[in-house]
Amino acid sequence: MKIYRTERMVTEFDINEKKFLEFLKKNDSDEVIQNAQTLDDVLEEYVIDDFDYELSLFTKDGNVISCYSGLYYDCEDALSDMDFGVH
């Protein structure tokens, strides 16, 4: 029997902006990042979601604020839940 799980959670991360900018500069040669004086300078050109991968490397476990998990027998139902949520 196959069972499918969807998971959604809100996780809070407390990052040091100065250290994260240093991390970005060390790992990304992008001109905007290299010329930035603050993380806000970077976020004028990019959105934080653009740095999902970098944040996953930089951050440790966060504080789970809220979470939801659903189990399904049917993969299509699980995919629909993942895409559109439970209504």
N, C-alpha and C positions, 0 to 999 in steps of 0.2 A: 504494500500500500504506500502510495506517495502522499505526503501532506506538504503544503506550501505555507510559508510564514511570510507575512509582511511586517515590517517594523518601522515606526516613525518615532523620532524622539527629538526633543529640544535639549541641546547640551550647551552649557555656558563655559566659555574658556576665558581665563584672565591672562592676557598676554601683555608683555612689556613692549610698547610700541617702538621704542628706540632699538631694542634688541631685535625685534622682528624686522625692522627696516635694515639693520645691519646684516641680518640673515639673508634678506632678499638681495641686497647689494652683492653679497658674497656668492650667491647662487644664480644670479640673473644679470646678463649684460645689457638688458634693455636700457635705452638712453634715459627714459623717464625715471626709472628706478635709480639709475646711477646718479642722476642730477638732483634727486629728491633730498630735501633737508629734513622732512618729516613724513610720516606715513600719510598724513592728509594730502601732501603733494602728490603722492602716488595715486591716492583715491580720487583725485580730480580727473585723472585719465582712465582709471580702471575701477571696477567694483570689487568689493571684497571677495565675491564669489569666484573671481578670476584666480584667486590664490588658494583655492581649496586644497590642492596638492601640497603646496608649500606650508600651509597651516597644519596639515596632517603630519608633516615632517617636523615642524617646529614645536607643536604643542604636545603636552602630555595628556593624560586622561582629563576630561572636563567633568563638570558637575551636571548630572542629568537633572533637568528641571521638570520635564514631563515626558512620558513615553506611552506608546500604544503599540500593541502587537496583536495581529490577527492570524488565525489559522484557517486554512481552506483545503478542501479536498480537490478542488479544481484550479488548475494553474491560471486559466483565464480570469476566474474570479479574483485570484490573488493579484494578477497584473492590473485588473481594473481598480482594485482597492489601492494599489500602489500609485497608479496614475491619477485617480480622481478622488480618493478618500472614501470613507464610509459616509453615506448620506441617509 
